[in-house]
Amino acid sequence: MYDVVIIGAGVTGSAAARELSRYNLNICVVEKEEDVCCGTSKANSGIVHSGIDCIPGTLMAQMNILGNRLMEPLSKELDFPFKRNGSLILCFSKEDLPRLEELFQRGITSKIPNIRILNKEELHEMEPNISDEAIAAIYAPTGGIVCPFGMNISMAENAAANGVEFKFDTEIKNITKNPNGYTLETDNNSIETRCVVNAAGVHADTFHNMVSQNKIHITARRGEYCLLDKTAGNLVSKTIFQLPGKYGKGILVTPTVHGNTLIGPTANDHENKDSTRTTADGLSHVCEAAKRSIPSIPVRQIITSFSGNRAHEDHHEFIIEELADAPCFIDAAGIESPGLTSAPAIGIRIAEIVCNLLKPAKNPNFDGTRKGILDPKTLSEEEYAALIKDQPAYGNIICRCEMITEGEILDAIHRPLGAKSLDGIKRRTRAGMGRCQAGFCSPKTMEILARELQVSLLDITKNGGNSHMVIGYTKNAEEV
């Protein structure tokens, strides 16, 4: 019997797990995929929003603004990349100036720090590559960029280090109430718990509706992106938005914390919540719409494209509460953008709700710090030489595009909640994220995974499940 079961190991579930690990609770995170950060949390803009476009007074605005404020200290505690680079919201016509002013006043009402409206000259001085069509912009200096993988994984690792159990490859099929709490029927076994935290992203409505008569509905809203090579990484220094429309913040252009440029996303509602395919029309729209902000975008430098699904609840508001007709069942539903920014605040809110219900004592052994994977590129020549002498694997380059060493990959495999697949290695180290998109480093990374996990190459997958990379041997090959 667990005290708390958290459904989903995305950024919301991992934030809740970390905050709840501050207390003497028996906690389990149940995830249907093979790793943390396998859903919406792995496929988003990596933007830390200022909160200016949230409706003042909403829970979404409250969580966004608090999450933004918490992000920098959290990144230092958990050692993940974050940069407060600031953001711009562009206006392209005099007719739209009243809408820009309205958005600015919304930011004033929400007390977004230090926002101001720039005229055309100020805007182009700040960002020389901005389109001449842009006549004004709102500047929000508290906007930022973050590594979404690093943030999600760091919170999950810290939760695990503080005693939280994670069950992967475990899909929940049904939830029923019982006298002591809830029974979660999975494809592996049944799990008993006093309390449930529903952080299941686009599937949160499914689990909510299993236990409540007050139904909710979540739509999967697909967002498609294009990632440009690091040769285009200095195109802009700020995150560049266009005035938001009906379906969100529009097409953005932003630097990433790793030195690339990212453009997107689209916003298309669809029925298959697990589909993350990209479309020719969607990617074409991303490229053309992004050029309105930055005409000189070198689309020939695009190295990959991807899509993710936002969990759009019908009322476009976060639902973070105990259900009125299902005691000790806490929703974290409808967590769409700015969900990544809001995650630290959402984790705190969930922990407060659970603690008010279960009244746990504090965990005297809680350690809120975590050290990320060592990046040898941050060392001096003398320090790097000493590291290689002590641990020769750090002198063996596996991924040439991103200059990732065998030592980093070994760390990714053997740390808490270690990588078990190529994508798990990629999200933790960036091996395979460079210009060749894993064309060179995959075979060697697979060999390292097989060796360290003591499995056959036939068992190595791209991202768990049936995504096997090797399906057999040639007739003359000897089995590895």
C-alpha positions as CSV (number, residue, x, y, z in Angstrom):
1,M,0.0,0.0,0.0
2,Y,1.4,3.3,-1.1
3,D,0.6,6.7,0.5
4,V,0.7,8.4,-2.9
5,V,0.7,7.2,-6.5
6,I,1.5,9.7,-9.2
7,I,0.3,8.9,-12.7
8,G,2.8,10.2,-15.2
9,A,6.6,10.9,-15.1
10,G,6.5,14.0,-17.2
11,V,7.5,17.4,-15.9
12,T,4.3,17.8,-13.7
13,G,4.5,14.4,-12.2
14,S,8.2,14.7,-11.6
15,A,7.8,18.1,-9.9
16,A,5.1,16.7,-7.7
17,A,7.2,13.6,-6.8
18,R,10.2,15.8,-5.9
19,E,8.1,18.1,-3.6
20,L,6.3,15.2,-1.9
21,S,9.7,13.5,-1.3
22,R,10.3,16.2,1.3
23,Y,7.9,14.2,3.5
24,N,7.8,10.8,5.1
25,L,5.5,9.3,2.5
26,N,5.6,6.0,0.6
27,I,5.4,7.4,-3.0
28,C,5.3,5.7,-6.4
29,V,5.3,7.2,-9.9
30,V,3.7,5.1,-12.5
31,E,4.6,5.7,-16.1
32,K,3.4,3.7,-19.2
33,E,6.6,4.6,-21.2
34,E,10.1,3.3,-20.6
35,D,11.6,6.4,-19.1
36,V,10.7,9.8,-17.7
37,C,10.1,12.7,-20.1
38,C,8.5,10.6,-22.9
39,G,5.4,12.6,-23.6
40,T,4.5,16.3,-23.9
41,S,7.5,17.2,-21.7
42,K,10.0,16.0,-24.3
43,A,8.5,17.9,-27.2
44,N,7.9,21.6,-26.5
45,S,9.5,25.0,-26.9
46,G,11.7,24.9,-23.8
47,I,10.4,28.4,-23.0
48,V,10.1,29.9,-19.6
49,H,7.2,32.2,-20.1
50,S,7.0,35.6,-18.3
51,G,3.2,35.1,-17.8
52,I,2.2,38.2,-19.6
53,D,-0.4,36.5,-21.9
54,C,-2.2,34.6,-19.1
55,I,-5.5,36.0,-18.0
56,P,-4.9,37.8,-14.7
57,G,-6.3,36.1,-11.6
58,T,-6.4,32.6,-13.2
59,L,-4.7,29.6,-11.7
60,M,-2.7,29.4,-15.0
61,A,-1.4,32.9,-14.4
62,Q,-0.6,32.3,-10.8
63,M,1.3,29.1,-11.5
64,N,3.1,30.7,-14.5
65,I,4.4,33.7,-12.6
66,L,5.5,31.7,-9.5
67,G,7.1,29.0,-11.7
68,N,9.0,31.7,-13.6
69,R,10.3,33.1,-10.3
70,L,11.3,29.6,-9.0
71,M,13.1,28.5,-12.1
72,E,16.5,30.0,-11.6
73,P,17.0,28.8,-8.0
74,L,15.7,25.4,-9.0
75,S,18.1,25.2,-11.9
76,K,21.0,25.8,-9.5
77,E,19.7,23.3,-7.0
78,L,19.2,20.6,-9.6
79,D,22.0,21.5,-12.1
80,F,20.0,21.8,-15.3
81,P,20.5,24.5,-18.1
82,F,18.5,27.7,-17.8
83,K,19.0,31.2,-19.2
84,R,16.9,34.3,-18.6
85,N,17.3,35.7,-22.1
86,G,14.1,37.8,-22.2
87,S,11.2,37.7,-24.7
88,L,9.6,40.0,-27.3
89,I,6.1,40.0,-28.6
90,L,5.9,41.6,-32.0
91,C,3.3,43.9,-33.5
92,F,3.2,44.2,-37.3
93,S,0.6,46.9,-38.0
94,K,-0.9,50.0,-36.5
95,E,-4.2,48.3,-36.5
96,D,-2.9,45.8,-34.0
97,L,-1.3,48.4,-31.6
98,P,-4.5,48.4,-29.4
99,R,-4.1,44.6,-29.0
100,L,-0.5,45.0,-28.0
101,E,-1.4,47.7,-25.5
102,E,-4.2,45.5,-24.1
103,L,-1.7,42.7,-23.7
104,F,0.8,45.0,-22.0
105,Q,-1.9,46.2,-19.5
106,R,-2.7,42.5,-18.8
107,G,1.0,42.1,-17.8
108,I,0.8,45.2,-15.6
109,T,-2.2,43.8,-13.9
110,S,-0.4,40.6,-13.3
111,K,2.7,42.5,-12.0
112,I,5.0,41.0,-14.6
113,P,8.4,42.6,-13.7
114,N,10.0,45.3,-15.8
115,I,7.9,44.9,-19.0
116,R,7.9,47.8,-21.5
117,I,6.8,48.6,-25.0
118,L,9.6,49.2,-27.5
119,N,9.2,51.3,-30.6
120,K,10.6,50.2,-34.0
121,E,14.0,51.7,-33.5
122,E,14.5,50.2,-30.0
123,L,13.2,46.9,-31.2
124,H,15.7,46.7,-34.1
125,E,18.5,47.9,-32.0
126,M,17.8,45.0,-29.6
127,E,17.3,42.4,-32.3
128,P,18.8,43.4,-35.7
129,N,17.4,40.5,-37.6
130,I,13.8,41.3,-36.8
131,S,11.6,42.0,-39.8
132,D,11.2,45.6,-40.9
133,E,7.5,44.9,-40.9
134,A,7.5,44.8,-37.0
135,I,6.7,48.3,-35.7
136,A,6.6,47.7,-32.0
137,A,7.0,45.0,-29.3
138,I,6.5,44.2,-25.7
139,Y,9.8,43.4,-24.0
140,A,9.6,41.0,-21.0
141,P,13.1,40.6,-19.5
142,T,12.0,37.8,-17.2
143,G,11.3,35.4,-20.1
144,G,13.8,32.6,-20.3
145,I,14.8,29.3,-22.0
146,V,15.4,25.9,-20.4
147,C,16.4,22.4,-21.3
148,P,13.1,20.6,-20.9
149,F,14.7,17.2,-20.8
150,G,17.3,18.4,-18.2
151,M,14.6,19.9,-16.0
152,N,12.3,16.9,-16.1
153,I,15.0,14.3,-15.6
154,S,16.7,16.3,-12.8
155,M,13.4,16.5,-10.8
156,A,12.8,12.8,-11.3
157,E,16.3,11.9,-10.3
158,N,16.2,14.0,-7.2
159,A,12.8,12.5,-6.2
160,A,14.3,9.0,-6.7
161,A,17.3,9.9,-4.6
162,N,14.9,10.9,-1.9
163,G,13.1,7.6,-1.9
164,V,10.4,7.9,-4.5
165,E,9.8,4.6,-6.5
166,F,9.3,4.7,-10.2
167,K,7.5,2.0,-12.2
168,F,8.1,2.2,-15.9
169,D,6.4,0.3,-18.8
170,T,3.4,0.1,-16.6
171,E,0.1,1.2,-18.1
172,I,-2.9,1.9,-15.9
173,K,-6.1,0.3,-17.2
174,N,-8.6,1.2,-14.6
175,I,-9.0,3.0,-11.2
176,T,-11.6,2.1,-8.6
177,K,-12.3,3.4,-5.2
178,N,-11.9,1.1,-2.2
179,P,-12.3,1.7,1.6
180,N,-8.7,2.7,2.1
181,G,-8.2,4.7,-1.1
182,Y,-7.8,3.5,-4.6
183,T,-6.9,0.4,-6.6
184,L,-5.0,1.0,-9.8
185,E,-5.3,-2.0,-12.2
186,T,-2.3,-2.0,-14.6
187,D,-1.1,-4.3,-17.3
188,N,1.4,-5.8,-14.8
189,N,-0.5,-6.0,-11.5
190,S,-2.7,-4.0,-9.1
191,I,-1.5,-1.1,-7.0
192,E,-3.1,0.0,-3.8
193,T,-2.8,3.6,-2.6
194,R,-4.3,6.1,-0.2
195,C,-4.0,9.0,-2.6
196,V,-3.7,9.5,-6.3
197,V,-2.1,12.4,-8.2
198,N,-3.3,12.5,-11.8
199,A,-0.5,14.0,-13.9
200,A,-1.2,12.0,-17.0
201,G,-1.0,14.9,-19.6
202,V,-3.3,14.4,-22.5
203,H,-4.8,11.3,-20.9
204,A,-5.6,13.0,-17.5
205,D,-9.3,13.2,-18.5
206,T,-9.4,9.4,-18.9
207,F,-8.3,8.8,-15.3
208,H,-10.4,11.7,-13.9
209,N,-13.5,10.3,-15.5
210,M,-12.9,6.9,-14.0
211,V,-13.6,8.1,-10.5
212,S,-15.7,11.3,-10.9
213,Q,-19.2,12.1,-12.1
214,N,-18.1,15.6,-13.0
215,K,-16.5,14.8,-16.4
216,I,-13.7,16.8,-18.1
217,H,-12.5,16.7,-21.6
218,I,-8.9,17.2,-22.9
219,T,-8.1,17.7,-26.6
220,A,-4.6,16.8,-27.9
221,R,-3.4,20.0,-29.7
222,R,-0.4,19.1,-31.9
223,G,2.5,21.5,-32.2
224,E,5.1,21.0,-34.9
225,Y,8.6,22.4,-34.7
226,C,11.8,22.7,-36.7
227,L,15.2,22.8,-35.1
228,L,18.1,24.6,-36.8
229,D,21.8,23.7,-36.6
230,K,24.1,25.6,-34.2
231,T,25.4,27.5,-37.2
232,A,22.1,29.4,-37.0
233,G,22.3,29.7,-33.2
234,N,23.0,33.4,-33.1
235,L,20.1,34.5,-35.2
236,V,18.3,36.0,-32.2
237,S,19.1,36.4,-28.6
238,K,15.6,36.9,-27.2
239,T,12.6,34.6,-27.6
240,I,10.5,36.1,-30.4
241,F,6.7,35.8,-30.3
242,Q,4.0,37.2,-32.5
243,L,0.9,38.6,-31.0
244,P,-1.1,35.6,-29.7
245,G,-4.2,34.4,-31.4
246,K,-7.1,32.0,-30.8
247,Y,-4.9,28.9,-30.5
248,G,-2.1,30.2,-28.5
249,K,1.1,32.2,-28.8
250,G,1.7,31.6,-32.5
251,I,4.9,30.8,-34.3
252,L,8.0,31.7,-32.2
253,V,11.7,31.9,-33.0
254,T,14.0,31.2,-30.1
255,P,17.5,30.3,-29.2
256,T,17.9,27.2,-27.2
257,V,20.1,26.7,-24.1
258,H,22.3,24.4,-26.2
259,G,23.0,26.9,-29.0
260,N,20.5,26.0,-31.7
261,T,17.5,28.0,-33.0
262,L,14.0,26.6,-32.7
263,I,10.9,27.6,-34.7
264,G,7.3,26.6,-34.2
265,P,4.8,25.4,-33.1
266,T,1.6,24.9,-35.1
267,A,-1.6,24.3,-33.1
268,N,-3.9,21.7,-34.6
269,D,-6.4,19.7,-32.6
270,H,-6.6,15.9,-33.4
271,E,-8.1,12.7,-32.1
272,N,-5.1,10.4,-31.6
273,K,-3.6,11.6,-28.4
274,D,-0.5,9.4,-28.8
275,S,0.3,10.5,-32.4
276,T,3.3,12.8,-32.7
277,R,3.7,12.6,-36.5
278,T,4.7,15.7,-38.4
279,T,3.1,16.9,-41.6
280,A,4.5,18.6,-44.7
281,D,1.8,21.3,-44.4
282,G,2.5,22.0,-40.8
283,L,6.3,22.2,-41.2
284,S,5.9,24.5,-44.2
285,H,3.6,26.7,-42.2
286,V,6.2,26.9,-39.4
287,C,8.9,28.0,-41.8
288,E,6.8,30.6,-43.6
289,A,5.2,32.1,-40.5
290,A,8.6,32.3,-38.7
291,K,10.0,34.3,-41.6
292,R,7.5,37.0,-40.8
293,S,9.4,37.6,-37.6
294,I,12.9,36.8,-38.9
295,P,13.0,37.0,-42.7
296,S,16.6,35.7,-42.8
297,I,15.9,32.4,-41.2
298,P,18.2,29.8,-43.0
299,V,15.7,27.0,-43.4
300,R,18.3,25.0,-45.2
301,Q,20.0,24.6,-41.8
302,I,17.1,22.7,-40.4
303,I,18.5,19.4,-38.9
304,T,15.3,17.9,-37.6
305,S,11.6,18.4,-37.0
306,F,9.3,17.0,-34.3
307,S,5.9,17.5,-32.8
308,G,4.3,17.3,-29.4
309,N,0.7,17.3,-28.0
310,R,-0.5,19.9,-25.6
311,A,-3.2,18.9,-23.1
312,H,-5.9,21.4,-23.9
313,E,-8.8,21.3,-21.4
314,D,-12.1,22.7,-22.8
315,H,-12.0,25.7,-20.4
316,H,-8.3,26.5,-21.1
317,E,-7.4,26.5,-17.4
318,F,-5.2,24.4,-15.1
319,I,-7.2,22.0,-12.9
320,I,-5.1,21.4,-9.7
321,E,-7.4,20.2,-7.0
322,E,-8.8,17.3,-5.0
323,L,-12.0,16.1,-6.6
324,A,-15.2,16.9,-4.8
325,D,-16.7,13.4,-5.3
326,A,-13.4,11.5,-5.1
327,P,-11.6,12.1,-1.9
328,C,-7.8,12.0,-2.0
329,F,-7.8,12.0,-5.8
330,I,-5.9,15.1,-7.0
331,D,-6.0,16.3,-10.5
332,A,-3.1,18.0,-12.3
333,A,-5.1,18.2,-15.5
334,G,-5.2,20.6,-18.5
335,I,-1.5,21.4,-18.0
336,E,-0.8,22.9,-21.4
337,S,1.5,25.9,-22.1
338,P,2.8,27.4,-19.9
339,G,2.9,24.1,-18.1
340,L,6.7,23.7,-18.3
341,T,7.2,27.1,-16.7
342,S,4.6,26.4,-14.1
343,A,5.8,22.9,-13.1
344,P,7.8,24.0,-10.0
345,A,4.8,25.9,-8.7
346,I,2.4,23.1,-9.6
347,G,4.6,20.6,-7.7
348,I,4.4,22.8,-4.6
349,R,0.6,23.2,-4.9
350,I,0.1,19.4,-5.2
351,A,2.3,18.7,-2.2
352,E,0.3,21.2,-0.2
353,I,-3.0,19.5,-1.1
354,V,-1.6,16.0,-0.3
355,C,-0.1,17.2,3.0
356,N,-3.3,18.7,4.1
357,L,-5.0,15.4,3.5
358,L,-2.4,12.9,4.9
359,K,-0.6,15.1,7.5
360,P,2.8,13.5,7.0
361,A,5.9,14.4,9.0
362,K,8.8,16.0,7.1
363,N,11.6,13.8,5.7
364,P,14.6,14.5,7.8
365,N,16.9,13.1,5.2
366,F,15.6,15.1,2.3
367,D,18.4,16.5,0.0
368,G,17.1,19.0,-2.5
369,T,20.3,19.1,-4.5
370,R,21.4,17.1,-7.5
371,K,24.5,17.1,-9.7
372,G,24.0,16.7,-13.4
373,I,26.2,14.8,-15.8
374,L,29.6,16.3,-16.1
375,D,30.3,18.1,-19.3
376,P,34.0,18.0,-20.0
377,K,33.8,21.0,-22.3
378,T,33.3,23.1,-19.3
379,L,36.7,22.2,-17.8
380,S,40.0,23.8,-18.3
381,E,42.6,21.9,-20.4
382,E,44.4,20.9,-17.2
383,E,41.2,19.7,-15.5
384,Y,40.2,17.7,-18.6
385,A,43.6,16.1,-18.8
386,A,43.4,15.1,-15.2
387,L,39.9,13.7,-15.7
388,I,40.9,11.5,-18.6
389,K,43.9,10.2,-16.7
390,D,41.6,9.2,-13.9
391,Q,38.7,8.0,-16.1
392,P,39.9,7.3,-19.6
393,A,36.3,6.9,-21.0
394,Y,36.1,10.8,-20.9
395,G,38.8,10.8,-23.6
396,N,36.7,8.7,-26.0
397,I,34.4,10.8,-28.2
398,I,31.3,9.0,-29.2
399,C,29.1,11.8,-30.7
400,R,31.2,14.0,-32.9
401,C,28.5,16.5,-33.6
402,E,28.0,17.4,-29.9
403,M,31.4,16.1,-28.7
404,I,29.9,13.7,-26.2
405,T,32.2,11.2,-24.5
406,E,31.8,7.7,-23.4
407,G,32.2,8.9,-19.9
408,E,29.1,11.0,-20.1
409,I,27.1,8.1,-21.6
410,L,28.3,5.8,-18.8
411,D,27.1,8.4,-16.3
412,A,23.7,8.6,-18.0
413,I,23.3,4.8,-17.8
414,H,24.4,4.3,-14.2
415,R,22.9,7.3,-12.4
416,P,19.4,7.2,-10.7
417,L,16.7,6.3,-13.2
418,G,19.5,5.7,-15.7
419,A,19.0,5.6,-19.5
420,K,18.0,2.3,-21.1
421,S,17.5,3.4,-24.7
422,L,19.1,5.5,-27.4
423,D,16.5,8.3,-26.7
424,G,17.3,8.0,-23.0
425,I,20.9,8.6,-23.7
426,K,20.1,11.4,-26.1
427,R,17.9,13.3,-23.6
428,R,20.5,13.1,-20.9
429,T,23.7,13.8,-22.8
430,R,22.7,15.1,-26.3
431,A,24.5,12.3,-28.0
432,G,22.6,12.0,-31.3
433,M,21.1,15.5,-31.2
434,G,23.7,17.2,-33.5
435,R,23.8,17.8,-37.2
436,C,24.0,14.2,-38.3
437,Q,21.0,13.3,-36.0
438,A,22.7,10.1,-34.6
439,G,23.8,8.8,-38.0
440,F,27.4,8.4,-36.7
441,C,27.1,7.7,-33.0
442,S,24.1,5.3,-32.8
443,P,26.0,2.0,-33.3
444,K,28.7,2.8,-30.7
445,T,26.1,4.1,-28.2
446,M,24.1,0.9,-28.7
447,E,27.3,-1.2,-28.0
448,I,27.8,0.8,-24.8
449,L,24.2,0.3,-23.7
450,A,24.3,-3.4,-24.4
451,R,27.6,-3.8,-22.5
452,E,26.6,-1.8,-19.5
453,L,23.1,-3.2,-19.2
454,Q,24.4,-6.7,-19.9
455,V,21.9,-7.4,-22.7
456,S,22.0,-8.3,-26.4
457,L,22.1,-5.7,-29.1
458,L,18.8,-7.2,-30.1
459,D,17.3,-5.8,-26.9
460,I,18.4,-2.2,-27.4
461,T,15.6,0.1,-28.5
462,K,15.2,3.7,-29.7
463,N,12.6,4.5,-27.1
464,G,11.4,1.3,-25.4
465,G,8.5,-1.0,-26.5
466,N,9.0,-2.5,-29.9
467,S,11.3,0.2,-31.2
468,H,14.2,-2.2,-31.6
469,M,17.2,-1.0,-33.5
470,V,18.5,-4.5,-34.5
471,I,16.2,-7.2,-35.7
472,G,18.6,-10.0,-36.5
473,Y,22.1,-11.0,-37.6
474,T,23.5,-11.5,-41.1
475,K,24.0,-15.2,-41.9
476,N,27.8,-15.1,-41.4
477,A,27.8,-12.8,-38.3
478,E,28.7,-14.1,-34.9
479,E,26.2,-13.2,-32.2
480,V,27.6,-10.4,-30.0
